């Protein structure tokens, strides 16, 4: 007489004969000898271990409650039955202790900021230990991290202070940039103003120079013309001009005069001319008589 059983697709049957491991059966029809063979079914599907929040202490002595899930799957039915009494409870307890060990190595800020890193470390450590139980840990996910109320309040104040600090830094940087821009603008304006004043001074100096040159040229031309005119004037004309000047001086109220030295030289030929004219007039008068 045989005992017939059906092993489902997602199951495996670990068969013992007289207490010794006989083999793993399934899926499909399985035939056992009554009272001699005994089979234990193992579910090979992936399981989700939903762990409640675990209270852990961080490296900086802060209490945090961590809620996580473990995705595991039996890959070796023989090891899952023979090497461990209850592989589900074993994985659950191992995950809890490993989580507390990982959390104890980092600070509370790192716990909140490095969730993916914690997940990976948990997965690696669990997979290393559960392989001997025929269990494969596919993933570990932390769902929620809840620090204590006082820690939350302190972190809130810290975040507020950090945001205020960044806002002040940004504002001061804006004011600094604004001051730099204003100073740069004033500098450019001063440079442009100085360049304009320099150009204006150069133009004015150039104008004065041109005016001086033209004035000098005009004065030179005037002197040249005076010189040319003076060359055509004879000594008698100059003497008459000197006499006219003496007449004007005599009409004035002054009693002292400064007579140029050239006047005597001019008066001699003038006197000779006048004497010649008088003699001519006297001779004409005597001849008429």
RAQUIFEN-V606835 format. One record per pair of residues at least 12 apart in sequence whose C-alpha atoms are under 6 Angstrom apart, sorted by the first residue. I is the first residue (numbers start at 0). J is the second residue. D is the distance in whole Angstrom. If there is no record, write none. Layout:
i->I j->J d->D
i->I j->J d->D
//
This chain:
i->1 j->31 d->6
i->1 j->32 d->5
i->2 j->30 d->6
i->2 j->31 d->5
i->2 j->32 d->6
i->2 j->33 d->6
i->3 j->29 d->6
i->3 j->30 d->4
i->4 j->28 d->6
i->4 j->29 d->5
i->5 j->27 d->6
i->5 j->28 d->5
i->5 j->29 d->6
i->6 j->25 d->5
i->6 j->26 d->5
i->6 j->27 d->5
i->7 j->26 d->5
i->8 j->26 d->5
i->9 j->43 d->5
i->10 j->41 d->6
i->10 j->42 d->5
i->10 j->43 d->6
i->11 j->24 d->6
i->11 j->25 d->5
i->11 j->40 d->6
i->11 j->41 d->5
i->12 j->24 d->5
i->12 j->38 d->6
i->12 j->39 d->5
i->12 j->40 d->4
i->13 j->38 d->5
i->13 j->39 d->5
i->14 j->37 d->6
i->14 j->38 d->4
i->15 j->36 d->6
i->15 j->37 d->5
i->16 j->35 d->6
i->16 j->36 d->4
i->17 j->35 d->5
i->43 j->73 d->5
i->45 j->71 d->6
i->45 j->72 d->4
i->46 j->70 d->6
i->46 j->71 d->5
i->46 j->72 d->6
i->47 j->69 d->6
i->47 j->70 d->5
i->48 j->68 d->6
i->48 j->69 d->5
i->49 j->68 d->5
i->50 j->67 d->6
i->50 j->68 d->6
i->51 j->66 d->6
i->52 j->64 d->5
i->52 j->65 d->5
i->52 j->66 d->4
i->53 j->65 d->5
i->55 j->99 d->5
i->56 j->103 d->6
i->57 j->102 d->5
i->57 j->103 d->4
i->57 j->105 d->6
i->57 j->106 d->5
i->57 j->107 d->6
i->58 j->103 d->5
i->58 j->104 d->5
i->58 j->105 d->5
i->58 j->106 d->5
i->59 j->106 d->5
i->63 j->145 d->6
i->63 j->146 d->4
i->64 j->144 d->6
i->64 j->145 d->5
i->65 j->143 d->6
i->65 j->144 d->5
i->66 j->141 d->6
i->66 j->142 d->6
i->66 j->143 d->5
i->67 j->140 d->6
i->67 j->141 d->4
i->67 j->142 d->5
i->68 j->139 d->6
i->68 j->140 d->5
i->69 j->139 d->5
i->70 j->136 d->6
i->70 j->137 d->5
i->70 j->138 d->5
i->71 j->135 d->6
i->71 j->136 d->4
i->71 j->137 d->6
i->72 j->134 d->6
i->72 j->135 d->5
i->73 j->133 d->6
i->73 j->134 d->4
i->74 j->133 d->6
i->74 j->134 d->6
i->75 j->133 d->4
i->78 j->132 d->5
i->78 j->133 d->5
i->79 j->132 d->5
i->79 j->133 d->5
i->82 j->132 d->6
i->118 j->139 d->5
i->118 j->140 d->6
i->122 j->138 d->6
i->122 j->139 d->6
i->235 j->269 d->6
i->238 j->265 d->5
//
